[in-house]
Amino acid sequence: MFRSKVFSVLRSINRSSYDIGHIKLLRNTLFSTNVLRGDSGDTSNVTLNENLPITSQQPQTLDETIQESKTSTENAEVLLEASVESNTSSFPTESEPDKLYKKLEIEVRGNDPAVLRSYGEFAVVVAGHLDITVGRHVAIRKPIFERLTLLKSVHVHKKHRVQYERRTYYRYVDLFNLTGSTADTYLEYIERNLPEGVAMKITKVELQTLPKTVKQAMPSQQ
């Protein structure tokens, strides 16, 4: 037991001494300037230039990375400016004139006249809140009938038949002198509140200016 402890202590001492000597040798080789050549008597002072290119290349690589980052940022700024210019050019600088409608004809149709009557009153009330001039608000007196006569059974008994009838009621509301924004707001609101089983048809009469060709031709004819 005593021998084993002694051997372990000696091994640790040897390892520590070896490590210390190895470190000293590395320091001497890194920082020494005297290098022996050929003969033992001739010594020459030679600086270790092998490590200099490595240290000199590091700032070059840093400068290159900095320059590359600068160029990449400049390219990104150029692309952003180009995209902003393209977006600004796509949007019109001047506001487009609003559309003018001389007349809006709203036609609603369905199978229940009471639902159409209540919806027509609702449309007229909404137009009054938006200061829209309302024209006619009428309904057709008689509905449009569609009758189908079919066999009562599937394939046989030709004499036994059944008649089916479908009635469609109509109601009309006319609006006059609207702008495009007012018409869009009004139509979106009444379409959202359209009851089930009711169809809607909208006819627009828009006011437009004469084209340039017509304006140029009119004075020449006069």
VEXMAR-602946 format. One line per field, with one value per residue: residue in three letters; residue number from 1; x, y negated, z negated of N, C-alpha, C in turn. Coordinates in steps of 0.05 Angstrom, whole numbers, always signed. Atoms other than C-alpha are relative to their C-alpha. Layout:
res <- [ALA, ...]
n <- [NUM, ...]
n.east <- [X, ...]
n.north <- [Y, ...]
n.up <- [Z, ...]
ca.east <- [X, ...]
ca.north <- [Y, ...]
ca.up <- [Z, ...]
c.east <- [X, ...]
c.north <- [Y, ...]
c.up <- [Z, ...]
END
This chain:
res <- [MET, PHE, ARG, SER, LYS, VAL, PHE, SER, VAL, LEU, ARG, SER, ILE, ASN, ARG, SER, SER, TYR, ASP, ILE, GLY, HIS, ILE, LYS, LEU, LEU, ARG, ASN, THR, LEU, PHE, SER, THR, ASN, VAL, LEU, ARG, GLY, ASP, SER, GLY, ASP, THR, SER, ASN, VAL, THR, LEU, ASN, GLU, ASN, LEU, PRO, ILE, THR, SER, GLN, GLN, PRO, GLN, THR, LEU, ASP, GLU, THR, ILE, GLN, GLU, SER, LYS, THR, SER, THR, GLU, ASN, ALA, GLU, VAL, LEU, LEU, GLU, ALA, SER, VAL, GLU, SER, ASN, THR, SER, SER, PHE, PRO, THR, GLU, SER, GLU, PRO, ASP, LYS, LEU, TYR, LYS, LYS, LEU, GLU, ILE, GLU, VAL, ARG, GLY, ASN, ASP, PRO, ALA, VAL, LEU, ARG, SER, TYR, GLY, GLU, PHE, ALA, VAL, VAL, VAL, ALA, GLY, HIS, LEU, ASP, ILE, THR, VAL, GLY, ARG, HIS, VAL, ALA, ILE, ARG, LYS, PRO, ILE, PHE, GLU, ARG, LEU, THR, LEU, LEU, LYS, SER, VAL, HIS, VAL, HIS, LYS, LYS, HIS, ARG, VAL, GLN, TYR, GLU, ARG, ARG, THR, TYR, TYR, ARG, TYR, VAL, ASP, LEU, PHE, ASN, LEU, THR, GLY, SER, THR, ALA, ASP, THR, TYR, LEU, GLU, TYR, ILE, GLU, ARG, ASN, LEU, PRO, GLU, GLY, VAL, ALA, MET, LYS, ILE, THR, LYS, VAL, GLU, LEU, GLN, THR, LEU, PRO, LYS, THR, VAL, LYS, GLN, ALA, MET, PRO, SER, GLN, GLN]
n <- [1, 2, 3, 4, 5, 6, 7, 8, 9, 10, 11, 12, 13, 14, 15, 16, 17, 18, 19, 20, 21, 22, 23, 24, 25, 26, 27, 28, 29, 30, 31, 32, 33, 34, 35, 36, 37, 38, 39, 40, 41, 42, 43, 44, 45, 46, 47, 48, 49, 50, 51, 52, 53, 54, 55, 56, 57, 58, 59, 60, 61, 62, 63, 64, 65, 66, 67, 68, 69, 70, 71, 72, 73, 74, 75, 76, 77, 78, 79, 80, 81, 82, 83, 84, 85, 86, 87, 88, 89, 90, 91, 92, 93, 94, 95, 96, 97, 98, 99, 100, 101, 102, 103, 104, 105, 106, 107, 108, 109, 110, 111, 112, 113, 114, 115, 116, 117, 118, 119, 120, 121, 122, 123, 124, 125, 126, 127, 128, 129, 130, 131, 132, 133, 134, 135, 136, 137, 138, 139, 140, 141, 142, 143, 144, 145, 146, 147, 148, 149, 150, 151, 152, 153, 154, 155, 156, 157, 158, 159, 160, 161, 162, 163, 164, 165, 166, 167, 168, 169, 170, 171, 172, 173, 174, 175, 176, 177, 178, 179, 180, 181, 182, 183, 184, 185, 186, 187, 188, 189, 190, 191, 192, 193, 194, 195, 196, 197, 198, 199, 200, 201, 202, 203, 204, 205, 206, 207, 208, 209, 210, 211, 212, 213, 214, 215, 216, 217, 218, 219, 220, 221, 222]
n.east <- [+17, -17, -13, +19, +4, -25, -2, +20, -10, -22, +11, +13, -22, -12, +18, +0, -26, +0, +18, -13, -22, +12, +10, -24, -11, +18, -5, -25, +2, +17, -10, -29, -8, -25, +5, -25, +0, -22, -21, +8, -14, +12, +28, +10, +25, +22, +27, +20, +19, +21, +25, +9, +21, +26, +10, +6, +24, +24, +13, +10, +26, +20, +7, +16, +27, +13, +7, +22, +25, +9, +11, +26, +19, +6, +18, +27, +12, +8, +24, +23, +8, +13, +27, +17, +7, +19, +26, +11, +7, +24, +23, +4, -6, +24, +24, +18, +27, +20, +20, +26, +21, +25, +22, -4, +26, -3, +22, -1, +20, +2, +25, +18, +4, -4, -29, -9, +11, -15, -27, +1, +2, -26, -18, +8, -8, -29, -6, +6, -21, -23, +8, +2, +27, +13, +21, +22, -2, +25, -1, +18, +25, +3, -26, -5, +6, -13, +15, -11, +19, -17, +13, +2, -18, -26, +0, +26, +25, -4, +22, -2, -22, -1, -9, -16, +0, -19, +6, -22, +9, -21, +3, -21, -7, -17, -15, -10, -22, -17, -29, -9, -5, +26, +13, -14, +8, +29, +5, -12, +16, +25, -6, -6, +25, +19, +11, -3, +20, +5, -20, -2, -12, -5, -6, -12, -2, -22, -6, -28, -6, -4, -29, -14, +6, +27, -2, -14, +16, +23, -4, -5, +26, +15]
n.north <- [+24, +23, +3, +11, +28, +14, +0, +19, +27, +5, +4, +27, +20, -1, +12, +29, +10, -2, +21, +26, +2, +2, +27, +17, -4, +14, +29, +6, -2, +20, +27, +1, +11, -13, -26, -13, -10, -18, -3, +9, +25, +23, +7, +25, +10, -2, +4, -19, +14, -19, +7, +26, +1, -8, +23, +21, -7, +2, +26, +2, -14, +16, +23, -10, -6, +26, +11, -16, +7, +26, -2, -13, +19, +20, -13, -2, +26, +6, -16, +12, +25, -6, -10, +22, +17, -14, +1, +27, +5, -15, +13, +26, +24, +16, -15, -4, +11, -19, -5, +12, -17, +14, -16, -27, -15, -24, -19, -23, -20, -21, -16, +10, +29, +14, +4, +21, +26, +10, +6, +25, +22, +3, +13, +28, +14, +3, +22, +26, +7, +8, +23, -9, +5, -25, +3, -18, -23, -14, -29, -10, -9, -29, -14, -17, -28, -22, -25, -25, -22, -24, -25, -4, -22, +3, -8, -11, +15, +25, +18, +13, +20, +21, +25, +16, +28, +17, +28, +17, +28, +20, +27, +18, +25, +17, +21, +20, +19, -11, -3, -27, -9, -3, -23, -24, -3, -7, -27, -19, -3, -14, -28, -15, -6, -13, -24, -25, -5, +25, +6, +29, +8, +28, +12, +26, +18, +17, +24, +1, +22, -7, -5, +22, -1, +12, +28, +12, -2, +17, +27, -1, -3, +26]
n.up <- [+0, +2, -26, -20, +5, -8, -29, -10, +6, -18, -27, -2, +0, -26, -20, +4, -9, -30, -10, +3, -20, -27, -3, -4, -27, -19, +2, -13, -29, -11, +3, -4, -25, -9, -13, -8, -28, -7, +21, +27, +6, -14, +8, -14, +11, -20, +12, -9, -18, -9, +13, -8, -20, +12, +14, -18, -16, +16, -5, -27, -1, +14, -18, -22, +10, +5, -26, -11, +14, -9, -27, +2, +10, -21, -19, +12, +0, -28, -6, +14, -13, -25, +5, +9, -23, -16, +13, -2, -28, -6, +10, -14, +16, +1, +7, -23, +5, +8, -21, +4, -11, -4, +9, +9, +1, +17, -4, +18, -6, +20, +1, +22, -4, +25, +4, -19, +8, +23, -9, -15, +19, +12, -19, -2, +25, -1, -20, +13, +19, -16, -16, -28, -11, -7, -20, +3, +18, -8, -4, -20, +13, -3, -2, -24, +6, -15, +7, -11, +3, +0, +8, +29, +6, -13, -28, -10, +6, -14, +5, +27, +0, +21, -10, +19, -7, +14, -3, +5, +4, -7, +11, -12, +14, -16, +13, -19, +6, +21, -5, +1, +28, +13, -11, +11, +28, +3, -11, +18, +24, -5, -8, +24, +14, -19, +13, -14, -21, -15, -20, -5, -25, +2, -26, +5, -23, +7, -16, -9, -17, -28, -6, -14, -28, -5, +5, -22, -24, +2, -11, -29, -13, +2]
ca.east <- [+0, +56, +92, +30, +19, +92, +89, +25, +57, +120, +78, +39, +105, +134, +72, +72, +146, +136, +78, +118, +178, +133, +102, +171, +194, +132, +145, +217, +199, +145, +183, +256, +293, +358, +354, +411, +430, +474, +536, +530, +579, +541, +479, +438, +383, +321, +253, +195, +159, +115, +64, +63, +23, -31, -36, -34, -88, -137, -149, -154, -209, -244, -240, -266, -325, -340, -338, -383, -433, -432, -443, -500, -533, -526, -557, -614, -626, -626, -677, -721, -719, -736, -795, -821, -816, -852, -907, -915, -916, -970, -1017, -1049, -1023, -1087, -1154, -1199, -1266, -1325, -1376, -1445, -1508, -1571, -1615, -1612, -1668, -1674, -1716, -1731, -1769, -1794, -1851, -1880, -1910, -1908, -1833, -1822, -1867, -1829, -1762, -1783, -1803, -1736, -1699, -1738, -1724, -1649, -1649, -1683, -1628, -1575, -1613, -1626, -1684, -1732, -1776, -1826, -1838, -1888, -1904, -1936, -2009, -2010, -1952, -1922, -1948, -1909, -1950, -1925, -1971, -1938, -1958, -1983, -1946, -1877, -1889, -1961, -2033, -2029, -2098, -2080, -2039, -2019, -2010, -1956, -1957, -1903, -1917, -1864, -1878, -1839, -1826, -1787, -1752, -1721, -1667, -1642, -1578, -1528, -1452, -1410, -1390, -1462, -1488, -1435, -1451, -1526, -1524, -1476, -1521, -1586, -1552, -1527, -1598, -1630, -1678, -1675, -1711, -1708, -1670, -1645, -1628, -1596, -1594, -1548, -1552, -1485, -1468, -1404, -1369, -1363, -1298, -1246, -1260, -1333, -1315, -1266, -1317, -1374, -1343, -1322, -1393, -1421]
ca.north <- [+0, -47, -33, -46, -113, -132, -113, -154, -216, -208, -202, -265, -303, -278, -299, -369, -378, -354, -402, -460, -444, -435, -503, -535, -504, -530, -600, -597, -574, -626, -686, -668, -704, -663, -605, -555, -538, -480, -490, -500, -558, -603, -637, -689, -733, -715, -739, -691, -718, -656, -682, -752, -736, -703, -764, -811, -773, -778, -854, -846, -795, -840, -899, -856, -832, -905, -927, -869, -886, -959, -940, -893, -947, -997, -947, -935, -1010, -1017, -961, -992, -1060, -1028, -990, -1052, -1092, -1037, -1035, -1110, -1111, -1057, -1098, -1158, -1225, -1260, -1238, -1207, -1241, -1206, -1173, -1203, -1162, -1192, -1134, -1069, -1019, -965, -904, -852, -788, -733, -685, -724, -794, -813, -803, -845, -901, -905, -903, -958, -1002, -988, -1009, -1074, -1091, -1079, -1124, -1179, -1175, -1184, -1242, -1204, -1225, -1167, -1159, -1104, -1050, -1003, -929, -891, -876, -806, -758, -717, -646, -585, -521, -450, -391, -325, -252, -234, -169, -155, -117, -93, -120, -174, -202, -218, -282, -337, -410, -451, -527, -577, -651, -704, -775, -837, -904, -965, -1023, -1081, -1127, -1191, -1233, -1192, -1195, -1133, -1130, -1141, -1088, -1037, -1050, -1045, -982, -947, -961, -938, -876, -855, -858, -822, -769, -696, -674, -744, -760, -829, -862, -931, -974, -1035, -1095, -1132, -1202, -1209, -1265, -1266, -1236, -1282, -1258, -1279, -1346, -1360, -1339, -1382, -1452, -1430, -1410, -1477]
ca.up <- [+0, -18, +48, +90, +56, +66, +140, +150, +117, +160, +224, +208, +194, +260, +299, +268, +282, +354, +364, +337, +381, +442, +430, +423, +488, +524, +497, +519, +588, +597, +570, +584, +639, +642, +690, +701, +772, +796, +752, +678, +678, +727, +700, +735, +710, +749, +732, +736, +796, +804, +754, +783, +846, +803, +758, +817, +854, +795, +801, +876, +868, +818, +866, +922, +879, +859, +932, +953, +899, +921, +994, +974, +933, +990, +1038, +990, +984, +1060, +1066, +1013, +1047, +1114, +1084, +1049, +1114, +1152, +1100, +1100, +1176, +1177, +1134, +1169, +1145, +1160, +1131, +1183, +1192, +1160, +1205, +1214, +1223, +1251, +1230, +1190, +1202, +1148, +1165, +1113, +1124, +1079, +1062, +1002, +1016, +942, +939, +1001, +975, +909, +944, +992, +934, +902, +965, +969, +896, +906, +968, +927, +874, +929, +961, +1026, +1069, +1076, +1138, +1147, +1095, +1126, +1133, +1190, +1174, +1202, +1193, +1248, +1248, +1269, +1272, +1282, +1295, +1278, +1268, +1199, +1200, +1228, +1293, +1297, +1292, +1344, +1328, +1256, +1255, +1207, +1222, +1186, +1185, +1168, +1156, +1161, +1134, +1156, +1124, +1151, +1117, +1157, +1131, +1165, +1166, +1127, +1122, +1128, +1054, +1031, +1078, +1055, +982, +991, +1034, +987, +927, +960, +990, +922, +895, +954, +926, +945, +1008, +1038, +1102, +1120, +1186, +1191, +1255, +1255, +1302, +1299, +1322, +1362, +1398, +1473, +1501, +1532, +1602, +1597, +1567, +1624, +1677, +1651, +1665, +1735, +1752, +1727]
c.east <- [+17, +14, -18, -5, +25, +2, -20, +9, +22, -10, -12, +22, +13, -18, +0, +25, +1, -17, +14, +23, -10, -10, +23, +11, -18, +5, +26, -1, -17, +13, +30, +6, +26, -6, +26, -3, +25, +19, -10, +12, -13, -29, -7, -26, -21, -26, -19, -21, -23, -27, -10, -21, -27, -12, -7, -24, -26, -13, -9, -27, -22, -9, -17, -29, -16, -9, -23, -26, -10, -12, -28, -21, -7, -18, -28, -15, -9, -25, -24, -9, -14, -28, -19, -7, -20, -28, -13, -8, -25, -25, -3, +6, -24, -24, -18, -28, -20, -21, -27, -21, -26, -23, +10, -27, +5, -25, +4, -23, +0, -28, -20, -2, +4, +29, +11, -10, +17, +29, +1, -2, +27, +20, -6, +9, +31, +8, -7, +22, +25, -6, +0, -28, -12, -22, -23, +7, -26, +5, -20, -24, -2, +28, +2, -2, +16, -13, +13, -20, +16, -17, -1, +17, +26, -2, -27, -23, +3, -23, +2, +25, -4, +11, +14, +1, +20, -6, +24, -10, +24, -6, +24, +3, +20, +13, +13, +23, +16, +29, +8, +4, -27, -14, +13, -8, -28, -5, +13, -17, -26, +5, +6, -25, -22, -11, +4, -23, -8, +23, +0, +15, +3, +8, +10, +1, +21, +3, +30, +4, +5, +30, +11, -6, -27, +1, +14, -17, -24, +5, +4, -26, -16, +12]
c.north <- [-25, -5, -12, -30, -16, -3, -20, -29, -7, -5, -27, -22, +0, -14, -31, -12, +1, -22, -27, -3, -3, -29, -19, +2, -14, -30, -7, +1, -22, -28, -3, -11, +12, +27, +11, +10, +18, +4, -12, -27, -24, -4, -25, -8, -1, -3, +20, -15, +18, -8, -28, +0, +7, -24, -23, +5, -4, -28, -3, +14, -16, -24, +10, +6, -26, -12, +16, -7, -28, +1, +13, -19, -21, +12, +3, -27, -8, +15, -11, -26, +6, +11, -21, -18, +14, +0, -27, -7, +15, -14, -27, -23, -17, +17, +2, -11, +22, +3, -13, +18, -17, +16, +28, +14, +26, +17, +23, +19, +23, +13, -10, -30, -16, -6, -21, -27, -11, -7, -25, -24, -5, -14, -29, -15, -4, -22, -27, -8, -10, -23, +6, -4, +27, -5, +19, +23, +16, +30, +7, +12, +31, +13, +15, +29, +18, +26, +24, +22, +26, +24, +3, +23, -3, +6, +7, -19, -28, -20, -14, -18, -20, -25, -16, -29, -16, -29, -17, -29, -18, -26, -17, -25, -15, -21, -18, -16, +9, -3, +29, +10, +4, +25, +26, +5, +10, +29, +21, +5, +16, +29, +17, +8, +12, +26, +25, +4, -24, -5, -30, -5, -30, -10, -28, -16, -21, -23, -1, -24, +10, +6, -23, -1, -13, -30, -14, +0, -19, -29, +0, +2, -26, -20]
c.up <- [+0, +27, +21, -4, +8, +30, +12, -4, +20, +29, +3, +1, +28, +21, -3, +10, +31, +12, -2, +20, +28, +6, +5, +28, +20, -1, +14, +30, +12, -1, +3, +27, +11, +10, +9, +28, +3, -22, -26, -7, +12, -9, +15, -12, +22, -14, +12, +16, +8, -12, +9, +22, -12, -14, +18, +17, -16, +4, +28, +3, -14, +17, +23, -9, -4, +27, +13, -14, +8, +28, -1, -11, +21, +21, -10, +0, +28, +8, -14, +13, +27, -4, -9, +24, +18, -12, +2, +28, +7, -10, +15, -19, -4, -7, +24, -6, -6, +23, -8, +13, +1, -13, -9, -2, -15, +5, -18, +7, -20, +1, -21, +4, -25, -5, +18, -7, -23, +8, +17, -18, -14, +18, +3, -25, +0, +19, -12, -20, +15, +18, +30, +9, +10, +21, -6, -20, +4, +2, +22, -13, +1, +2, +26, -8, +18, -9, +14, -6, +3, -8, -30, -9, +17, +30, +11, -8, +12, -6, -26, +0, -23, +12, -23, +10, -17, +6, -8, -1, +5, -15, +9, -18, +18, -17, +20, -11, -24, +9, -3, -28, -14, +10, -11, -29, -3, +9, -18, -25, +6, +9, -24, -15, +18, -13, +17, +20, +16, +19, +6, +27, +0, +28, -6, +26, -8, +18, +6, +18, +29, +5, +16, +30, +7, -4, +23, +26, -1, +10, +30, +15, -1, +19]
END
